């Protein structure tokens, strides 16, 4: 083993900058009377989201001789919503999250996430607060905002809410993605391909940009918009070719949430993916009563990359996966 692998992947100067940014974030919420919380990294359930893969293990302790299946959490969202249902009020958490996915310039299987929830806020009020945080941490101008529909129209001349499968395939082929698109039968997969490869590089280059009102089919945890049932109260934040955050005007209806989880698992079964147990404790919390709220998850490592002008995630974390 190379001796250099004992050393951190980020230099100490950057790690000191990281510590200061984390302190700034905590102070940002403390002065707004948002309570810091901690929730389990290991849980009996995980997300059914077909685009996420969890790490799983088993607990072999007393009372569980046969093994208790557990999942490392991809996000603290479900546990934090249980706290909200219990009456916590506004809360935030800085924690580790885990996704069994690629490692690269913007990805590490273990990463740091900031997640916060604001009862009484809609997605626009939460975007306002997030914009304040970005200005505080990154010293940037106020963010711009554009709907998902308008972003597609401006960049590709395509309406994502009315385009047919054939139209989306044609656009994908036109832009060099024929190998991926020619046999695809899911419109959202093509929309995500076009958004990631063509729309994202065209927004948020000089200042952060919020994209909001994503298609309802891409927002399993968000409220459907009253004025247009084709879209949901979901937003994302982009800056300098980086997806920073994903937020929702949160779904509070337990029956609808359970239905969406079940649909995820049906998709998983149909496409040869392992099904994931639905989080029955989250559903029970929603049945008890989740206050109307909005919440957002922000990738801290990516934020620090922007703040310190680093190109890779390993340069802002103490030990990346290859040195862990």
Residue pairs with C-beta under 8 A, 6 or more apart in sequence:
5 322
5 323
7 323
8 15
8 318
8 319
8 323
9 314
9 315
9 317
9 318
9 319
9 320
9 322
9 323
10 18
10 314
10 315
10 316
10 317
10 318
11 315
14 304
14 308
14 310
14 315
14 316
15 318
17 304
17 307
17 308
18 304
18 308
18 316
21 137
21 300
21 303
21 304
21 307
22 94
22 300
24 136
24 137
25 94
25 114
25 133
25 137
25 300
26 36
26 94
28 132
28 133
28 136
29 36
29 92
29 116
30 36
32 90
32 129
33 90
34 90
34 91
34 92
34 116
34 118
35 88
35 89
35 90
35 91
35 92
36 91
36 92
36 93
36 94
37 80
37 83
37 88
37 91
37 92
37 93
38 93
38 95
39 73
39 76
39 79
39 80
39 83
39 93
39 95
40 73
40 79
41 72
41 73
41 95
41 96
41 98
42 57
42 59
42 70
42 71
42 72
42 73
43 70
43 71
43 73
43 78
43 79
43 279
44 68
44 69
44 70
44 71
44 277
44 281
45 71
45 78
45 276
45 277
45 278
45 279
45 280
45 281
45 282
46 54
46 56
46 71
46 73
46 74
46 276
46 277
46 279
47 54
47 74
47 75
47 78
47 276
47 279
48 261
48 264
48 265
48 268
48 275
48 276
48 278
49 74
49 220
49 264
50 264
50 267
50 268
50 271
50 273
52 74
52 99
52 101
53 99
53 100
53 101
54 71
54 72
54 73
54 74
54 98
54 99
54 100
54 276
55 71
55 72
55 98
55 100
55 109
56 69
56 70
56 71
56 72
57 69
57 70
57 71
57 72
58 67
58 68
58 69
58 70
59 67
59 68
59 70
60 67
60 68
61 68
69 277
71 276
72 98
73 79
73 97
73 98
74 97
74 98
74 99
75 97
75 113
75 115
75 297
76 93
76 95
76 97
76 113
76 115
77 115
77 221
77 295
77 297
78 279
78 281
78 282
80 91
80 93
80 115
80 117
80 295
81 117
81 250
81 282
81 285
81 286
81 290
81 295
82 281
82 282
82 285
83 91
84 91
84 117
84 119
84 285
84 290
84 291
84 293
85 285
85 286
85 288
85 289
85 290
85 291
86 285
89 119
90 116
90 117
90 118
90 119
91 116
91 117
92 114
92 115
92 116
92 117
93 113
93 114
93 115
93 116
94 112
94 113
94 114
94 300
95 112
95 113
95 115
96 110
96 111
96 112
96 113
97 110
97 111
97 112
97 113
98 109
98 110
98 111
99 109
99 111
100 109
101 107
101 109
103 109
103 320
103 321
103 322
104 313
105 311
105 312
105 313
106 242
106 302
106 305
106 313
107 313
108 301
108 313
108 314
108 317
108 320
108 321
109 321
110 321
110 324
111 299
111 300
111 301
111 313
111 317
112 299
112 300
112 301
112 317
113 297
113 298
113 299
113 300
114 297
114 298
114 300
114 303
115 295
115 296
115 297
115 298
116 295
116 296
117 250
117 293
117 294
117 295
118 125
118 126
118 129
118 293
118 294
118 295
119 291
119 292
119 293
120 291
120 292
120 293
121 129
121 293
121 294
122 233
122 249
122 294
123 212
123 233
123 234
123 235
123 247
123 248
123 249
123 294
124 212
125 294
126 247
126 294
126 295
126 296
127 143
127 145
127 210
127 212
127 235
127 247
130 210
130 237
130 245
130 247
130 296
130 298
131 142
131 143
131 208
131 210
134 140
134 143
134 208
134 237
134 239
135 141
135 142
137 303
137 307
138 208
138 239
138 303
138 306
138 307
140 207
140 208
140 239
141 206
141 207
142 207
143 204
143 207
143 208
143 209
143 210
143 237
144 204
144 207
144 208
144 209
144 210
145 209
145 210
145 211
145 212
146 154
146 203
146 209
146 210
146 211
146 212
147 211
147 212
147 213
147 231
148 160
148 195
148 211
148 212
148 213
148 214
148 215
148 231
149 159
149 160
149 161
149 213
149 231
151 195
151 199
151 203
151 211
152 158
152 159
152 160
152 194
152 195
152 199
153 159
154 202
155 198
155 199
155 202
155 203
156 171
156 194
156 198
156 199
158 167
158 168
158 171
158 194
160 191
160 215
161 215
161 230
161 231
163 171
163 187
165 185
165 187
165 190
168 181
168 187
168 190
168 191
168 194
169 181
169 182
169 184
169 190
171 190
171 194
172 178
172 180
172 181
172 184
172 190
172 193
172 194
173 181
173 182
175 194
175 197
175 198
177 193
177 194
177 197
180 193
181 190
181 193
184 190
187 217
188 215
188 217
188 218
191 215
191 218
192 218
200 238
200 241
200 243
201 241
203 209
203 211
203 238
204 237
204 238
204 239
204 240
204 241
205 240
205 241
207 239
208 237
208 238
208 239
208 244
209 237
209 238
209 239
210 235
210 236
210 237
211 235
211 236
211 237
211 238
212 233
212 234
212 235
212 236
213 225
213 228
213 231
213 232
213 233
213 234
213 235
214 222
214 231
214 232
214 234
214 235
214 236
215 230
215 231
215 232
216 224
216 225
216 229
216 230
216 231
216 232
218 232
218 234
219 232
219 233
219 234
219 248
220 260
220 261
220 264
221 248
221 250
221 251
221 257
221 260
222 232
222 233
222 234
222 248
222 249
222 250
222 251
223 232
223 233
223 248
223 249
223 250
223 251
223 252
224 231
224 232
224 233
225 231
225 232
225 233
232 248
232 249
233 248
233 249
233 294
234 246
234 247
234 248
234 249
235 246
235 247
235 248
235 296
236 243
236 244
236 245
236 246
236 247
237 243
237 244
237 245
237 247
237 298
238 244
239 306
240 306
242 302
242 305
242 306
243 299
243 302
244 298
244 299
244 302
244 303
244 306
245 296
245 297
245 298
245 299
246 296
246 297
247 294
247 295
247 296
247 297
248 294
248 295
248 296
249 294
250 290
250 292
250 293
250 294
250 295
251 257
251 260
252 286
252 289
252 290
252 291
252 292
252 293
253 286
254 283
254 284
254 286
254 287
257 282
257 283
257 286
258 278
258 283
261 278
261 279
261 283
262 278
264 276
265 275
265 276
265 278
267 273
268 274
268 275
268 276
269 275
301 313
301 316
301 317
302 313
304 310
304 316
305 311
305 312
305 313
305 315
305 316
308 315
308 316
310 316
313 320
314 320
314 322
